[in-house]
Amino acid sequence: MSHSDKKNNNDKRSKSKLGAVNPRAAEQFLQKKKRNRSVEDFVKGIIRGNRMMLSQAITLIESTRPTDQSKAQKIIEACLPHTGNSIRVGITGIPGVGKSTFIEALGKHIIAQKKKVAVLAIDPSSSVTKGSILGDKTRMIDLSSNQSAFIRPSPAGTSLGGVARKTRETILLCEAAGFETILVETVGVGQSETAVHSMVDFFLLLLVPGAGDELQGIKRGIVEMADLLAVNKADGDRQTAAKRAQKEYRNALHLMPLKNSGIQPKVLACSALENKGLDDIWKLLLDFQISTKKNGFFDKKRKEQSLFWLHEQIGNGLKDFFYKNEEIKKRLEEMEQEVLDGKRNSFDVADELLKMFLNK
């Protein structure tokens, strides 16, 4: 074998070790390296604003592996002193209202004010395949390439309100990483949007003009939760329809009781496509933060949310523990069939299984 051939073979072996020839081995190596990082390494990286470390820590949060979960909780605990210095904004609206376009435009506007913004985009998961699109990074190309922005798409799964179960913990890590504005995009309008409302400071309902009866299909509960109603797509030949919708929503809000914040929600028109009205929305967000901090509502709401998620997590933990119990799993299959055959009542079966579980 010539000297040249030996050199080529050595190069190939070296590349194989590095993963250039074997992508699967490279991925396994990176995964192992990530799991071997200490809690201190993660915390230092996150506080320095290292986006790769932040992403990897969020992956640990979303993991179902017990070891990953244990490490994730330690990371969150260590990051807590560096959290809380942001305004958390929930953004919802029916499909087709232009949420992604609006969020990208608003995010770029916020960055222009020398602020850092994190977008937690909750993608709808299929109830059939359990898959999700996770396409927000491709829809927000300009924003995702900006160093002052961080976009994290997460599958909604089966959790309440289309909110990824670990979104609240992700918010805390983003705050520790120095992101001053957290935008949480939800899958759409529905009763379960309460979950988003319970983790943000400000709730924005995005609307579209010219969809027939402007109030039809929008649940009263969603409107009552909103701190701002923004009529998007107020451009071109839709401007007249947008103004009409704005007026109708303003009239509707007068019929609703004053919010606990003491601030009457406003209705604004905007165009994410033409960057119109975004400055008014951003100013209103800041004014809301200042006013609610002054009257004590801001801190009071955050404390109440912390207690809400404490009890929510207890409930989730008990549910997981119940369904992972081997004896329960075996008995549940048998009793499910009895319910399907009409031999047993659903409520009686549930009571029996709970008693069996609690007696363990």
N, C-alpha and C positions, 0 to 999 in steps of 0.2 A: 504494500500500500504506500502511495506517495505521501510526501509531507503535506501536500495540498489537501489530499483526501482525509488524512488524519485530522487536519485543522477543521475541515467542514463537519466531520462527525462530532468533534468536540463542541463546535458551535451549536450543532443541533441538540446535543445533550444538554448544553447550557440553557438553550432556549426552552427546551422541554421542562427543565427545572423551574424556569421563570414563568412558565405557563403560556408562552407564546405559541407553542405547538399544541399544547393541551389546555384549552380554555376551561374545561371542567375542573382540572386540577388547580388551575389558577383561582377559580371561584371558591373552591374548597379551602385553599390557602388563605384567601382574604377573609372568608367567614370565620376560620379558626383564629386568625389574627384579631379580628373584631371582638370575638368572644373572650380572647385572652387579655384584652385591654382592661385595666383596672378601673374601678369606679372613679378614683382620683384623676386618671387620665381623661375620662369622659367629662368630668366636671370642669377641669381646667380648660379643656378644649371648647366646651360650650360657652363658658364665661368669656373666653377670648373671642367668641363669635365665629368659631370654626364650623362652617356649614356642613362639612362632611361628618364631623363628630356629632353634630346636632341630628343629622339624618339617621346616623347609625343608632343613636340613643333612642330615637323615636321608633326605629325598627324593633329594638328590644322591648319597648313599651307595648307594641302591637303583637309581639310574639306570644304564643301560648305555652312555650317551654317554661317549666317552673324555674329553671336556673336563670333564664333571661328575665323573667318577671321579678325575681328576687333582686337581680342587679339593677333593673330599671327603677324599682322602688327606692333603692339606695341612692341612685343618681338624682332622682326627683327630690328626695329628702335633703341632699346636700346642696341642691340648687335653690331650695325654697327662700333662703335669705336674699337672693338676687331677683326674686319675682315680684309681680304686682305693679311694676312701673310702666303700665301700658293702658291703652283703652281697647277693650275687647268689643268688636262689632259683629253682630250676627246679620247676615244678609240672606233674605229669602224672597221667593217669588215663583210664580207658575212657570213651567217649562216654556221656553220661547220668549221670555221677558228680556233676555239679554244679560243674565247675571255675570257670565264670564267676561263679556266685553266691558260691562260696567265696572267689575272688580279690577280688571287690568287698567282701565282708564283712571279709576280712583287711586289705585296703587301707585301709578306713575305720577299722579298729582301730589300724593303724599310724599313721595321720594323727592320731588322738586322742592318741597319745604324742608329738605335736609333731615328727613325722618327715615327710619327703617321700617319696613312692613313685611309681615308674614301672612300668607294666605293658606288657610287650612280648608281645602276643597273636599267636601264629602261627596263621593260619587255614588250613584244608586247601584246597589248590588242586585243581581237577578235573583228572584226567589226560587227560580227553577235550577239554574246552574251555579248559583252563589258567586258568579263572576261579576266584575265591575269594569267600567270603561277606563277609569283613571286617566282621562284625557285632558285634564285642565292645564297641564304643562304645555301641551301642544296647542291649546287654544289661547294661552297667554304667553306667546313667544317672546315679546319684548320685555315683559315683566320678569319672566323666569331667567332671562340672561343678565338681569341687573344685579350687581353685587349687594345692593341695599335691600333686595327682596329675597324672600324664601317661600317657595310654593311646595306644599306637601299634600298631594292627593291621597285620600284614604278611603277604602271601601266601607260603605255604610253597614253592610252585613245585615243582621236582623235586629240591631240595636234600636232603641226608641228614637223616633224622629229622624231616622236616617243619619244619625250622628254616630261616627265611629266611637266605640266604647271608651277609647283612650284619648279622645280629643281634648278633654280638660287637662290631662297630664301633659299633653303636647303643648298646650297653651303656656303652661308654666315653664317648660324648657325653652320655648321661643322667647319668653320674657327674659329668662336668665341669659340668653344669647344676645340680648340688647335690642330686640325688636319692640319698638314703641307703640305700634299699631298692629293688632291681630284681627284679621278679617276671616270670619268663619262662614263659608258658603254652604248652604243646605240644599237638599235635593228638590225642594219645592214646597208648596203650601199644603198644610194638613194639620190635624189636631196635634200630632206628635211634635210639631215645631216647638212645643213647650220645652223640650230638652235643650234646644239651642238657646232659648230665652233664659234658661237657668244657668248658663255659663258665660253670658256676655253682659257688658255694661249698657250697650246700646243696640236696639233691635230695629233694623231697617227693612221695610217691606217694599220691594220693587214691583211696579205696576206697568202695564202697557196700555196705551190709548187705543180707542177704536175697536174694542172687542165686544161691541154690543152694549148691553146694560153693564155699566162700569162696576156696579156693586155686586152683580150676580156672580156666584161661584167663589167669592172671597168670604171666608168664614168670619163671623163677628169676633170670635176669640183671637184670631190672628191680628185683626185690625186693632183690637184692644191692647195687644202686647206691643204693637209698633210704637217706636219713639219718633219715627219719621216715615212718611209715605212718599216715595219718589216715583213720579210718572216718567218712565224712561222712553226713549225713542221719540222725543219731542223735537223732531226735525223734519225737513221737507214738507210734504203735503199732510203730515200728521200733526203739525203744530196746533191747528184749530181743535182737533180731537183731543190733544193733550191738555189744552187749556180748559176744555169742557170737562174732562175727567178730573182735573185738578180742582175745579169748582165743586163738582159733585162730591168728591171725597172730603173736601173741607166742610161742606154742609153736613155730611154724615158724621164727622168727628164731633161736631157740636152736640150731637145727641148722646154722646158717650160721657161717662163720669170722668172727672179729672184723675190722672194717673197718680200713683203713690209718690212719684218723683216730684210732683207739684208743677210739672212742666207740661203744657198743652202741646201735643204732637202737631207738627206742621206738615203741609203737603207742598212739595216742590216739584217742578218739572225739570227734566235734564235730558241731555243727549250724550251718551257715552261715545257714540260714533264721532260726534263733532266736538267733544270735550266742552259741552255747554252745561252750566249749572253745577259743575263739580266743586268749584270754589265755594259756592253757597252751602253745599252739603258738608264739606269739610269744616267750614266755619261753624255750622250748626253743631257738628259733632264736638268740636272743641268747647263751644259755649255750654253745651250740655254737660260735659265733663267738669268744667269750672263751677257751674251752678249747683250740680248735685254734690260736688265735694264740699261746697260752701254750706249747703243745707243738711249735710250729713247722710244723704240718701245713698251716695256712691259707696261709701265704706259699709254702711248697714246692709246694702244689697249683696255685696261681696261676701260678707260674713254669713248671711242667710244661705247663699249659694254653696258655701263650703259645707254647711250642715246638711243641706239637701244632698250633696254628692257623697257625704259620709254615709248617710242612710241608703242611698242608691247603691253604693259599692257593697255594703253589707248584704243587701238584697241580691245583688248579682253573685256575690261569693257563695251565699247559701244555695242559690239556684244551681250553680256549677257543682258544688259539693254534693248536692242531692242527686243530680243526673250522672255523676261519676261513680256513685256508690254501686258496686258490682251486684249486690243482692237486690237493690232497687231496680237496676237495669234489667235483670232477669225477670223479676216479678212484674215489672211494668209491661214487658212484651206480652206476657200472658193476659194481664188485665186489660190491655188495649184491645185485644181480640175479643174479650168478653163484652166490652163496651160496643165494639163494632157489630157483634152478633145480637146486641140488644138484651143481653143477659144481666148486665150490671148498669147502674146509674153512674154517670161521670163524676158527680160530686161525692158519692159514697166511695168510689174507687180512689179519688184524690185524698179523701180523709184517711182511708186505710193505709195508703202509701206514706202519707206524712207521719202517721202514728208509728208505722214500722220504722221509718227513718229516725224519728225522735227517740225511739226506745233503744236505739243502738248505743 
